[in-house]
Amino acid sequence: MELPSSIERILLDEATIRARVDALAAEISRAYSDEDGLVMIGILKGAFMFLADLSRRLTIRHHIEFMALSSYAEGDTRSGAVRLLMDTRTDLAGRHALIVEDILDTGHTLDYLVRMLGARQPASLKTCVLLRKPDRAEVDVHLDYLGFDIPDVWVVGYGLDYGDRFRTLPYIGALRRPG
């Protein structure tokens, strides 16, 4: 497979991602097997592919919701204040909820989500993140389910983008940054 010139290298190929998503789905299905359903909250846009694959592999009853947030200023790549752009339409009170996020970078966005959604009094609130950059952490956020730890490089593919490009690549690649 020839890589786009903007991709330096593949960090996680399709088969590796698929195997880990399968394992996460099995783990989540076991954890919620005695419950009457799970509300999965996908964080747009980056988590859409991960959420779709994960939800298709679950063996439990579940419902999908979406939220959209912004933690970057227009045209910037540095994390900033978190802003809610789109909220869920489902009342979470008394329901089991799982936040599904593409990447944990500094931790500010996930921390915001956990605090905001926790205030809505769900029966339980857990987190599932595909990628974590441990070297970038600024806020300590508990993860219940984690796909992969990755180095501190800009990644694209499998839902993640740069300038709204590369989201639909079937793998996760390190972006070659001009420098």
N, CA, C and O atoms as a DFTB+ gen file, in Angstrom:
716 C
 N C O
     1  1       0.847      -1.171       0.000
     2  2       0.000       0.000       0.000
     3  2       0.895       1.239       0.000
     4  3       1.805       1.375       0.818
     5  1       0.614       2.118      -0.926
     6  2       1.374       3.358      -1.001
     7  2       0.736       4.388      -0.083
     8  3      -0.468       4.636      -0.153
     9  1       1.552       4.988       0.780
    10  2       1.048       5.987       1.725
    11  2       0.934       7.346       1.041
    12  3       1.750       7.679       0.182
    13  1      -0.078       8.134       1.422
    14  2      -0.100       9.516       0.951
    15  2       1.195      10.218       1.397
    16  3       1.742       9.896       2.452
    17  1       1.667      11.146       0.618
    18  2       2.944      11.804       0.934
    19  2       2.914      12.516       2.282
    20  3       3.970      12.753       2.870
    21  1       1.741      12.860       2.782
    22  2       1.619      13.546       4.071
    23  2       1.728      12.593       5.266
    24  3       1.840      13.040       6.408
    25  1       1.698      11.294       5.007
    26  2       1.775      10.309       6.089
    27  2       3.209       9.792       6.191
    28  3       3.756       9.237       5.238
    29  1       3.799       9.986       7.359
    30  2       5.174       9.557       7.588
    31  2       5.282       8.039       7.727
    32  3       6.161       7.408       7.139
    33  1       4.360       7.460       8.525
    34  2       4.379       6.012       8.744
    35  2       3.047       5.576       9.337
    36  3       2.304       6.384       9.894
    37  1       2.762       4.298       9.208
    38  2       1.567       3.727       9.823
    39  2       1.919       3.307      11.242
    40  3       2.864       2.550      11.463
    41  1       1.145       3.810      12.204
    42  2       1.345       3.418      13.606
    43  2       0.531       2.176      13.947
    44  3       1.017       1.264      14.616
    45  1      -0.720       2.153      13.475
    46  2      -1.615       1.030      13.758
    47  2      -2.340       0.654      12.474
    48  3      -3.089       1.458      11.919
    49  1      -2.117      -0.565      12.005
    50  2      -2.755      -0.991      10.758
    51  2      -4.181      -1.486      11.024
    52  3      -4.605      -1.614      12.173
    53  1      -4.901      -1.759       9.947
    54  2      -6.302      -2.167      10.043
    55  2      -6.496      -3.405      10.918
    56  3      -7.394      -3.441      11.759
    57  1      -5.664      -4.404      10.721
    58  2      -5.822      -5.656      11.463
    59  2      -5.591      -5.445      12.961
    60  3      -6.300      -6.026      13.783
    61  1      -4.624      -4.634      13.313
    62  2      -4.325      -4.350      14.726
    63  2      -5.487      -3.609      15.366
    64  3      -5.891      -3.929      16.484
    65  1      -6.025      -2.618      14.660
    66  2      -7.172      -1.864      15.171
    67  2      -8.372      -2.794      15.339
    68  3      -9.026      -2.787      16.383
    69  1      -8.657      -3.583      14.325
    70  2      -9.804      -4.493      14.361
    71  2      -9.705      -5.459      15.546
    72  3     -10.692      -5.680      16.248
    73  1      -8.536      -6.025      15.767
    74  2      -8.362      -6.976      16.867
    75  2      -8.594      -6.302      18.222
    76  3      -9.203      -6.891      19.115
    77  1      -8.112      -5.081      18.372
    78  2      -8.283      -4.384      19.656
    79  2      -9.736      -3.960      19.859
    80  3     -10.249      -4.031      20.976
    81  1     -10.400      -3.521      18.796
    82  2     -11.817      -3.153      18.905
    83  2     -12.638      -4.390      19.264
    84  3     -13.557      -4.302      20.078
    85  1     -12.323      -5.532      18.673
    86  2     -13.008      -6.783      19.018
    87  2     -12.844      -7.088      20.509
    88  3     -13.810      -7.447      21.183
    89  1     -11.628      -6.943      21.017
    90  2     -11.357      -7.225      22.423
    91  2     -12.090      -6.249      23.337
    92  3     -12.648      -6.654      24.357
    93  1     -12.093      -4.972      22.981
    94  2     -12.813      -3.975      23.779
    95  2     -14.308      -4.267      23.791
    96  3     -14.945      -4.183      24.841
    97  1     -14.874      -4.610      22.638
    98  2     -16.306      -4.914      22.554
    99  2     -16.656      -6.117      23.431
   100  3     -17.687      -6.112      24.103
   101  1     -15.821      -7.126      23.429
   102  2     -16.063      -8.304      24.273
   103  2     -16.013      -7.919      25.752
   104  3     -16.846      -8.363      26.541
   105  1     -15.040      -7.097      26.122
   106  2     -14.897      -6.657      27.511
   107  2     -16.099      -5.813      27.951
   108  3     -16.623      -6.007      29.048
   109  1     -16.528      -4.894      27.112
   110  2     -17.677      -4.040      27.430
   111  2     -18.951      -4.872      27.485
   112  3     -19.782      -4.670      28.371
   113  1     -19.114      -5.791      26.566
   114  2     -20.298      -6.658      26.573
   115  2     -20.369      -7.479      27.856
   116  3     -21.448      -7.644      28.425
   117  1     -19.240      -7.990      28.313
   118  2     -19.219      -8.739      29.581
   119  2     -19.581      -7.826      30.753
   120  3     -20.354      -8.215      31.629
   121  1     -19.029      -6.627      30.770
   122  2     -19.244      -5.705      31.889
   123  2     -20.701      -5.272      32.015
   124  3     -21.174      -5.019      33.123
   125  1     -21.417      -5.184      30.899
   126  2     -22.801      -4.706      30.915
   127  2     -23.818      -5.812      30.626
   128  3     -24.976      -5.515      30.333
   129  1     -23.413      -7.062      30.703
   130  2     -24.311      -8.162      30.334
   131  2     -25.532      -8.267      31.237
   132  3     -26.573      -8.756      30.800
   133  1     -25.431      -7.824      32.474
   134  2     -26.562      -7.897      33.401
   135  2     -27.394      -6.623      33.425
   136  3     -28.360      -6.532      34.182
   137  1     -27.036      -5.650      32.615
   138  2     -27.742      -4.362      32.620
   139  2     -28.803      -4.345      31.527
   140  3     -28.801      -5.185      30.628
   141  1     -29.700      -3.383      31.620
   142  2     -30.800      -3.275      30.668
   143  2     -30.472      -2.317      29.524
   144  3     -31.366      -1.654      28.997
   145  1     -29.245      -2.244      29.151
   146  2     -28.873      -1.380      28.037
   147  2     -27.798      -0.380      28.422
   148  3     -27.574      -0.087      29.596
   149  1     -27.160       0.117      27.419
   150  2     -26.038       1.036      27.576
   151  2     -26.226       2.179      26.596
   152  3     -26.582       1.958      25.439
   153  1     -25.987       3.402      27.056
   154  2     -25.981       4.566      26.172
   155  2     -24.526       4.850      25.821
   156  3     -23.725       5.216      26.682
   157  1     -24.202       4.679      24.563
   158  2     -22.849       4.975      24.080
   159  2     -22.870       6.399      23.526
   160  3     -23.689       6.727      22.668
   161  1     -21.972       7.230      24.018
   162  2     -21.931       8.629      23.608
   163  2     -20.658       8.861      22.813
   164  3     -19.570       8.982      23.377
   165  1     -20.809       8.923      21.503
   166  2     -19.673       9.149      20.620
   167  2     -19.390      10.628      20.491
   168  3     -20.301      11.439      20.321
   169  1     -18.109      10.971      20.575
   170  2     -17.711      12.367      20.492
   171  2     -17.278      12.661      19.054
   172  3     -16.295      12.115      18.553
   173  1     -18.043      13.540      18.413
   174  2     -17.813      13.876      17.008
   175  2     -16.692      14.891      16.856
   176  3     -16.452      15.699      17.753
   177  1     -16.032      14.852      15.761
   178  2     -16.189      13.955      14.659
   179  2     -15.273      12.753      14.783
   180  3     -15.548      11.705      14.198
   181  1     -14.208      12.881      15.520
   182  2     -13.135      11.902      15.516
   183  2     -13.491      10.482      15.892
   184  3     -12.865       9.546      15.395
   185  1     -14.476      10.290      16.752
   186  2     -14.773       8.941      17.249
   187  2     -15.771       8.180      16.388
   188  3     -16.136       7.056      16.733
   189  1     -16.224       8.758      15.276
   190  2     -17.323       8.112      14.546
   191  2     -16.962       6.730      14.023
   192  3     -17.800       5.831      14.095
   193  1     -15.769       6.513      13.505
   194  2     -15.413       5.184      12.976
   195  2     -15.233       4.179      14.116
   196  3     -15.695       3.042      14.031
   197  1     -14.570       4.604      15.161
   198  2     -14.356       3.752      16.324
   199  2     -15.696       3.368      16.942
   200  3     -15.915       2.196      17.247
   201  1     -16.591       4.329      17.132
   202  2     -17.903       4.059      17.698
   203  2     -18.696       3.091      16.820
   204  3     -19.330       2.166      17.327
   205  1     -18.660       3.303      15.512
   206  2     -19.403       2.425      14.603
   207  2     -18.898       0.988      14.705
   208  3     -19.696       0.060      14.843
   209  1     -17.600       0.800      14.638
   210  2     -17.045      -0.556      14.709
   211  2     -17.285      -1.184      16.076
   212  3     -17.659      -2.354      16.167
   213  1     -17.075      -0.421      17.126
   214  2     -17.265      -0.927      18.486
   215  2     -18.721      -1.328      18.713
   216  3     -18.993      -2.404      19.245
   217  1     -19.650      -0.475      18.315
   218  2     -21.063      -0.759      18.559
   219  2     -21.553      -1.972      17.773
   220  3     -22.397      -2.723      18.262
   221  1     -21.040      -2.171      16.572
   222  2     -21.445      -3.331      15.771
   223  2     -20.972      -4.636      16.386
   224  3     -21.556      -5.687      16.124
   225  1     -19.941      -4.590      17.185
   226  2     -19.387      -5.814      17.762
   227  2     -19.933      -6.129      19.162
   228  3     -19.661      -7.200      19.704
   229  1     -20.698      -5.203      19.748
   230  2     -21.268      -5.458      21.069
   231  2     -22.345      -6.529      20.984
   232  3     -23.047      -6.641      19.979
   233  1     -22.466      -7.307      22.040
   234  2     -23.484      -8.353      22.102
   235  2     -24.585      -7.988      23.089
   236  3     -25.422      -8.825      23.428
   237  1     -24.585      -6.756      23.545
   238  2     -25.582      -6.280      24.507
   239  2     -26.470      -5.231      23.850
   240  3     -26.132      -4.671      22.807
   241  1     -27.606      -4.980      24.477
   242  2     -28.500      -3.919      24.012
   243  2     -27.831      -2.572      24.271
   244  3     -27.302      -2.324      25.354
   245  1     -27.863      -1.713      23.264
   246  2     -27.251      -0.397      23.427
   247  2     -27.942       0.635      22.554
   248  3     -28.637       0.312      21.590
   249  1     -27.731       1.862      22.919
   250  2     -28.313       3.024      22.244
   251  2     -27.153       3.980      21.963
   252  3     -26.248       4.114      22.786
   253  1     -27.176       4.639      20.815
   254  2     -26.071       5.525      20.446
   255  2     -26.522       6.975      20.466
   256  3     -27.577       7.327      19.939
   257  1     -25.712       7.791      21.077
   258  2     -25.892       9.247      21.114
   259  2     -24.596       9.889      20.642
   260  3     -23.550       9.242      20.590
   261  1     -24.679      11.164      20.302
   262  2     -23.488      11.905      19.879
   263  2     -23.407      13.234      20.607
   264  3     -24.413      13.829      20.992
   265  1     -22.182      13.669      20.779
   266  2     -21.898      15.019      21.264
   267  2     -20.786      15.571      20.385
   268  3     -19.996      14.824      19.808
   269  1     -20.743      16.881      20.296
   270  2     -19.648      17.535      19.581
   271  2     -19.092      18.614      20.489
   272  3     -19.832      19.392      21.090
   273  1     -17.772      18.641      20.574
   274  2     -17.076      19.628      21.379
   275  2     -15.933      20.211      20.564
   276  3     -15.518      19.653      19.548
   277  1     -15.453      21.310      21.022
   278  2     -14.274      21.895      20.396
   279  2     -13.294      22.261      21.489
   280  3     -13.655      22.873      22.494
   281  1     -12.051      21.877      21.275
   282  2     -11.017      22.270      22.226
   283  2      -9.871      22.970      21.511
   284  3      -8.803      23.168      22.090
   285  1     -10.085      23.337      20.277
   286  2      -9.071      24.031      19.498
   287  2      -9.645      25.327      18.970
   288  3     -10.800      25.379      18.548
   289  1      -8.844      26.366      18.993
   290  2      -9.247      27.612      18.361
   291  2      -9.199      27.416      16.850
   292  3      -8.432      26.586      16.363
   293  1      -9.988      28.149      16.119
   294  2     -10.038      28.049      14.658
   295  2      -8.635      28.130      14.070
   296  3      -7.914      29.098      14.311
   297  1      -8.244      27.108      13.293
   298  2      -6.954      27.106      12.618
   299  2      -5.765      26.834      13.519
   300  3      -4.621      26.972      13.086
   301  1      -6.009      26.451      14.758
   302  2      -4.927      26.209      15.712
   303  2      -4.832      24.712      15.979
   304  3      -5.801      23.981      15.776
   305  1      -3.682      24.259      16.428
   306  2      -3.526      22.847      16.778
   307  2      -3.227      22.670      18.260
   308  3      -2.962      21.552      18.702
   309  1      -3.263      23.738      19.027
   310  2      -3.022      23.652      20.458
   311  2      -4.350      23.569      21.189
   312  3      -5.301      24.278      20.862
   313  1      -4.402      22.699      22.178
   314  2      -5.629      22.505      22.933
   315  2      -5.954      23.773      23.707
   316  3      -5.073      24.406      24.290
   317  1      -7.218      24.129      23.704
   318  2      -7.660      25.319      24.412
   319  2      -8.847      25.012      25.284
   320  3      -9.016      23.874      25.721
   321  1      -9.675      26.003      25.547
   322  2     -10.874      25.833      26.358
   323  2     -11.854      24.922      25.624
   324  3     -11.991      24.997      24.403
   325  1     -12.523      24.075      26.369
   326  2     -13.482      23.141      25.788
   327  2     -14.838      23.839      25.660
   328  3     -15.320      24.475      26.598
   329  1     -15.437      23.704      24.478
   330  2     -16.761      24.280      24.217
   331  2     -17.694      23.181      23.739
   332  3     -17.316      22.357      22.906
   333  1     -18.909      23.167      24.264
   334  2     -19.935      22.220      23.833
   335  2     -20.603      22.770      22.582
   336  3     -21.150      23.873      22.596
   337  1     -20.556      21.997      21.497
   338  2     -21.171      22.404      20.237
   339  2     -22.502      21.694      19.990
   340  3     -23.416      22.266      19.396
   341  1     -22.605      20.436      20.453
   342  2     -23.830      19.658      20.280
   343  2     -23.963      18.695      21.456
   344  3     -23.014      17.989      21.798
   345  1     -25.129      18.671      22.065
   346  2     -25.362      17.841      23.245
   347  2     -26.180      16.606      22.878
   348  3     -26.737      16.522      21.783
   349  1     -26.246      15.661      23.791
   350  2     -27.073      14.471      23.609
   351  2     -28.544      14.864      23.666
   352  3     -28.897      15.935      24.160
   353  1     -29.391      13.984      23.154
   354  2     -30.839      14.207      23.221
   355  2     -31.501      13.249      24.210
   356  3     -32.713      13.311      24.419
   357  1     -30.722      12.378      24.806
   358  2     -31.247      11.372      25.726
   359  2     -30.974      11.786      27.164
   360  3     -29.879      12.248      27.487
   361  1     -31.961      11.621      28.016
   362  2     -31.783      11.855      29.445
   363  2     -30.954      10.699      29.999
   364  3     -31.338       9.538      29.863
   365  1     -29.838      11.008      30.612
   366  2     -28.933       9.976      31.121
   367  2     -29.239       9.557      32.557
   368  3     -28.666       8.582      33.044
   369  1     -30.115      10.262      33.231
   370  2     -30.414       9.954      34.634
   371  2     -30.827       8.496      34.786
   372  3     -31.765       8.029      34.140
   373  1     -30.109       7.790      35.648
   374  2     -30.431       6.397      35.943
   375  2     -30.018       5.397      34.875
   376  3     -30.301       4.206      35.007
   377  1     -29.356       5.854      33.826
   378  2     -28.938       4.951      32.744
   379  2     -27.418       4.756      32.784
   380  3     -26.684       5.604      33.291
   381  1     -26.973       3.642      32.250
   382  2     -25.539       3.373      32.156
   383  2     -25.015       4.045      30.891
   384  3     -25.555       3.852      29.802
   385  1     -23.960       4.835      31.051
   386  2     -23.429       5.603      29.928
   387  2     -21.940       5.320      29.742
   388  3     -21.193       5.115      30.699
   389  1     -21.542       5.319      28.476
   390  2     -20.147       5.092      28.115
   391  2     -19.724       6.174      27.124
   392  3     -20.266       6.262      26.022
   393  1     -18.765       6.987      27.517
   394  2     -18.207       8.003      26.623
   395  2     -17.222       7.303      25.697
   396  3     -16.317       6.610      26.164
   397  1     -17.389       7.478      24.388
   398  2     -16.494       6.874      23.401
   399  2     -15.774       8.011      22.685
   400  3     -16.383       8.796      21.959
   401  1     -14.467       8.079      22.907
   402  2     -13.648       9.179      22.406
   403  2     -12.510       8.635      21.557
   404  3     -12.041       7.520      21.782
   405  1     -12.069       9.418      20.588
   406  2     -11.003       8.971      19.704
   407  2      -9.628       9.019      20.367
   408  3      -8.855       8.066      20.270
   409  1      -9.323      10.133      21.043
   410  2      -7.970      10.297      21.553
   411  2      -7.965      11.082      22.852
   412  3      -8.713      12.046      23.017
   413  1      -7.118      10.661      23.763
   414  2      -6.872      11.384      25.009
   415  2      -5.498      12.014      24.878
   416  3      -4.476      11.328      24.876
   417  1      -5.498      13.308      24.771
   418  2      -4.262      14.069      24.587
   419  2      -3.914      14.719      25.936
   420  3      -3.255      14.090      26.763
   421  1      -4.338      15.940      26.163
   422  2      -4.047      16.612      27.435
   423  2      -4.982      16.149      28.547
   424  3      -4.627      16.212      29.724
   425  1      -6.171      15.687      28.179
   426  2      -7.146      15.239      29.156
   427  2      -8.230      16.260      29.457
   428  3      -9.204      15.932      30.134
   429  1      -8.089      17.484      28.976
   430  2      -9.062      18.531      29.290
   431  2     -10.463      18.202      28.758
   432  3     -11.449      18.391      29.469
   433  1     -10.559      17.715      27.527
   434  2     -11.869      17.429      26.940
   435  2     -12.567      16.299      27.691
   436  3     -13.741      16.425      28.042
   437  1     -11.872      15.215      27.938
   438  2     -12.502      14.090      28.624
   439  2     -12.853      14.452      30.061
   440  3     -13.897      14.034      30.561
   441  1     -12.013      15.209      30.724
   442  2     -12.315      15.663      32.080
   443  2     -13.606      16.490      32.080
   444  3     -14.469      16.298      32.937
   445  1     -13.732      17.397      31.132
   446  2     -14.946      18.207      30.980
   447  2     -16.165      17.317      30.785
   448  3     -17.193      17.518      31.432
   449  1     -16.054      16.344      29.903
   450  2     -17.166      15.435      29.623
   451  2     -17.579      14.628      30.848
   452  3     -18.768      14.505      31.143
   453  1     -16.615      14.088      31.546
   454  2     -16.915      13.270      32.727
   455  2     -17.624      14.114      33.785
   456  3     -18.596      13.662      34.391
   457  1     -17.142      15.333      34.006
   458  2     -17.780      16.198      35.004
   459  2     -19.195      16.598      34.569
   460  3     -20.131      16.537      35.365
   461  1     -19.345      17.004      33.309
   462  2     -20.642      17.454      32.812
   463  2     -21.657      16.307      32.797
   464  3     -22.773      16.468      33.289
   465  1     -21.285      15.166      32.245
   466  2     -22.220      14.042      32.155
   467  2     -22.466      13.393      33.512
   468  3     -23.559      12.889      33.771
   469  1     -21.468      13.404      34.367
   470  2     -21.640      12.871      35.716
   471  2     -22.677      13.645      36.511
   472  3     -23.369      13.078      37.356
   473  1     -22.784      14.939      36.241
   474  2     -23.771      15.780      36.923
   475  2     -25.196      15.435      36.504
   476  3     -26.150      15.849      37.163
   477  1     -25.349      14.694      35.432
   478  2     -26.677      14.300      34.951
   479  2     -27.180      13.023      35.625
   480  3     -28.235      12.502      35.265
   481  1     -26.435      12.530      36.585
   482  2     -26.785      11.407      37.438
   483  2     -27.081      10.101      36.697
   484  3     -28.129       9.488      36.903
   485  1     -26.149       9.678      35.832
   486  2     -26.331       8.355      35.222
   487  2     -26.134       7.266      36.281
   488  3     -25.513       7.503      37.316
   489  1     -26.666       6.074      36.012
   490  2     -26.457       4.937      36.920
   491  2     -24.965       4.626      37.008
   492  3     -24.455       4.285      38.075
   493  1     -24.274       4.747      35.879
   494  2     -22.814       4.626      35.847
   495  2     -22.323       5.429      34.649
   496  3     -23.049       5.629      33.676
   497  1     -21.090       5.879      34.738
   498  2     -20.467       6.621      33.647
   499  2     -19.042       6.116      33.508
   500  3     -18.232       6.237      34.426
   501  1     -18.749       5.549      32.345
   502  2     -17.402       5.031      32.086
   503  2     -16.868       5.638      30.802
   504  3     -17.596       6.261      30.029
   505  1     -15.575       5.439      30.600
   506  2     -14.900       6.031      29.447
   507  2     -14.221       4.954      28.617
   508  3     -13.687       3.981      29.148
   509  1     -14.252       5.148      27.303
   510  2     -13.591       4.256      26.362
   511  2     -12.881       5.137      25.339
   512  3     -13.518       5.896      24.610
   513  1     -11.574       5.028      25.295
   514  2     -10.762       5.872      24.422
   515  2      -9.903       4.979      23.535
   516  3      -9.256       4.045      24.010
   517  1      -9.906       5.279      22.251
   518  2      -9.108       4.486      21.324
   519  2      -7.612       4.718      21.522
   520  3      -6.845       3.760      21.617
   521  1      -7.194       5.980      21.584
   522  2      -5.767       6.317      21.658
   523  2      -5.478       7.225      22.845
   524  3      -6.274       8.103      23.179
   525  1      -4.329       7.005      23.477
   526  2      -3.881       7.886      24.559
   527  2      -2.428       8.244      24.321
   528  3      -1.606       7.389      23.991
   529  1      -2.123       9.529      24.494
   530  2      -0.749      10.013      24.449
   531  2      -0.313      10.309      25.886
   532  3      -0.516      11.421      26.373
   533  1       0.280       9.336      26.562
   534  2       0.614       9.521      27.977
   535  2       1.548      10.710      28.224
   536  3       1.471      11.346      29.275
   537  1       2.416      11.011      27.277
   538  2       3.379      12.096      27.461
   539  2       2.747      13.483      27.404
   540  3       3.392      14.463      27.776
   541  1       1.500      13.587      26.947
   542  2       0.839      14.890      26.809
   543  2      -0.125      15.202      27.952
   544  3      -0.690      16.294      28.001
   545  1      -0.317      14.265      28.862
   546  2      -1.330      14.425      29.911
   547  2      -1.072      15.657      30.773
   548  3       0.031      15.866      31.279
   549  1      -2.112      16.460      30.923
   550  2      -2.092      17.613      31.829
   551  2      -3.116      17.441      32.943
   552  3      -2.973      18.010      34.025
   553  1      -4.155      16.646      32.666
   554  2      -5.225      16.391      33.615
   555  2      -5.323      14.877      33.791
   556  3      -5.335      14.130      32.813
   557  1      -5.393      14.435      35.035
   558  2      -5.506      13.009      35.313
   559  2      -6.963      12.584      35.150
   560  3      -7.822      12.958      35.948
   561  1      -7.232      11.789      34.097
   562  2      -8.580      11.309      33.816
   563  2      -8.552       9.788      33.835
   564  3      -7.717       9.158      33.185
   565  1      -9.479       9.210      34.593
   566  2      -9.558       7.749      34.670
   567  2     -10.123       7.184      33.363
   568  3     -11.130       7.673      32.852
   569  1      -9.471       6.162      32.833
   570  2      -9.962       5.460      31.648
   571  2     -10.408       4.063      32.062
   572  3      -9.688       3.343      32.753
   573  1     -11.597       3.699      31.631
   574  2     -12.093       2.355      31.908
   575  2     -11.694       1.383      30.811
   576  3     -11.402       0.217      31.076
   577  1     -11.683       1.871      29.575
   578  2     -11.324       1.034      28.428
   579  2     -10.395       1.836      27.530
   580  3     -10.696       2.973      27.167
   581  1      -9.264       1.234      27.175
   582  2      -8.259       1.913      26.359
   583  2      -7.828       1.008      25.217
   584  3      -7.541      -0.175      25.397
   585  1      -7.793       1.610      24.037
   586  2      -7.308       0.879      22.876
   587  2      -5.797       0.777      22.871
   588  3      -5.245      -0.315      23.013
   589  1      -5.119       1.911      22.708
   590  2      -3.664       1.916      22.546
   591  2      -3.041       3.159      23.164
   592  3      -3.636       4.236      23.147
   593  1      -1.845       3.002      23.706
   594  2      -0.983       4.137      24.023
   595  2      -0.123       4.393      22.797
   596  3       0.379       3.458      22.174
   597  1       0.044       5.672      22.453
   598  2       0.839       6.033      21.279
   599  2       1.821       7.135      21.659
   600  3       1.647       7.801      22.679
   601  1       2.854       7.327      20.836
   602  2       3.799       8.418      21.101
   603  2       3.169       9.777      20.789
   604  3       2.093       9.853      20.196
   605  1       3.836      10.814      21.186
   606  2       3.364      12.177      20.979
   607  2       3.662      12.635      19.553
   608  3       4.580      13.418      19.310
   609  1       2.865      12.126      18.625
   610  2       2.931      12.543      17.220
   611  2       1.510      12.877      16.789
   612  3       0.549      12.398      17.390
   613  1       1.371      13.707      15.740
   614  2       0.034      14.021      15.232
   615  2      -0.434      12.835      14.406
   616  3       0.225      12.442      13.444
   617  1      -1.579      12.263      14.786
   618  2      -2.078      11.076      14.105
   619  2      -3.344      11.387      13.318
   620  3      -4.141      12.246      13.692
   621  1      -3.502      10.663      12.220
   622  2      -4.669      10.804      11.360
   623  2      -5.141       9.419      10.942
   624  3      -4.424       8.427      11.068
   625  1      -6.370       9.386      10.441
   626  2      -6.942       8.133       9.978
   627  2      -7.882       7.546      11.005
   628  3      -7.846       7.915      12.179
   629  1      -8.723       6.631      10.560
   630  2      -9.692       5.951      11.414
   631  2     -10.502       6.966      12.234
   632  3     -10.755       6.766      13.422
   633  1     -10.895       8.046      11.576
   634  2     -11.723       9.069      12.210
   635  2     -10.984      10.337      12.580
   636  3     -11.591      11.404      12.673
   637  1      -9.686      10.237      12.790
   638  2      -8.900      11.407      13.180
   639  2      -8.460      12.178      11.940
   640  3      -8.194      11.595      10.888
   641  1      -8.389      13.491      12.083
   642  2      -8.095      14.305      10.911
   643  2      -7.012      15.347      11.176
   644  3      -6.574      15.559      12.307
   645  1      -6.613      15.967      10.115
   646  2      -5.808      17.187      10.162
   647  2      -6.395      18.102       9.096
   648  3      -6.329      17.796       7.905
   649  1      -6.966      19.216       9.519
   650  2      -7.597      20.121       8.566
   651  2      -8.743      19.461       7.824
   652  3      -8.977      19.748       6.650
   653  1      -9.460      18.574       8.508
   654  2     -10.590      17.826       7.957
   655  2     -10.189      16.908       6.801
   656  3     -11.010      16.597       5.939
   657  1      -8.948      16.481       6.785
   658  2      -8.465      15.510       5.802
   659  2      -8.012      14.249       6.526
   660  3      -7.688      14.285       7.713
   661  1      -7.993      13.152       5.810
   662  2      -7.446      11.865       6.263
   663  2      -8.357      11.066       7.196
   664  3      -7.954       9.990       7.638
   665  1      -9.569      11.540       7.519
   666  2     -10.449      10.834       8.456
   667  2     -10.766       9.410       8.033
   668  3     -10.886       8.525       8.881
   669  1     -10.900       9.178       6.748
   670  2     -11.382       7.866       6.295
   671  2     -10.276       6.885       5.951
   672  3     -10.548       5.824       5.389
   673  1      -9.046       7.215       6.272
   674  2      -7.986       6.217       6.108
   675  2      -8.313       5.029       7.011
   676  3      -8.776       5.237       8.132
   677  1      -8.092       3.804       6.567
   678  2      -8.466       2.630       7.370
   679  2      -7.454       2.291       8.468
   680  3      -7.658       1.341       9.225
   681  1      -6.391       3.044       8.557
   682  2      -5.338       2.827       9.554
   683  2      -5.092       4.142      10.282
   684  3      -5.661       5.176       9.931
   685  1      -4.235       4.088      11.301
   686  2      -3.820       5.306      12.001
   687  2      -2.363       5.545      11.655
   688  3      -1.492       4.712      11.905
   689  1      -2.127       6.712      11.070
   690  2      -0.792       7.049      10.638
   691  2      -0.275       8.315      11.303
   692  3      -1.045       9.161      11.758
   693  1       1.040       8.422      11.348
   694  2       1.684       9.629      11.857
   695  2       1.795      10.621      10.706
   696  3       2.301      10.294       9.632
   697  1       1.325      11.814      10.941
   698  2       1.340      12.854       9.927
   699  2       2.738      13.456       9.810
   700  3       3.378      13.781      10.810
   701  1       3.187      13.596       8.590
   702  2       4.469      14.267       8.349
   703  2       4.196      15.758       8.463
   704  3       3.424      16.312       7.680
   705  1       4.817      16.402       9.424
   706  2       4.566      17.821       9.645
   707  2       5.710      18.643       9.061
   708  3       6.879      18.329       9.283
   709  1       5.378      19.686       8.321
   710  2       6.448      20.539       7.795
   711  2       7.210      21.161       8.948
   712  3       6.633      21.573       9.955
   713  1       8.502      21.217       8.777
   714  2       9.124      21.713       9.948
   715  2      10.341      22.392       9.923
   716  3      10.839      22.803      10.971
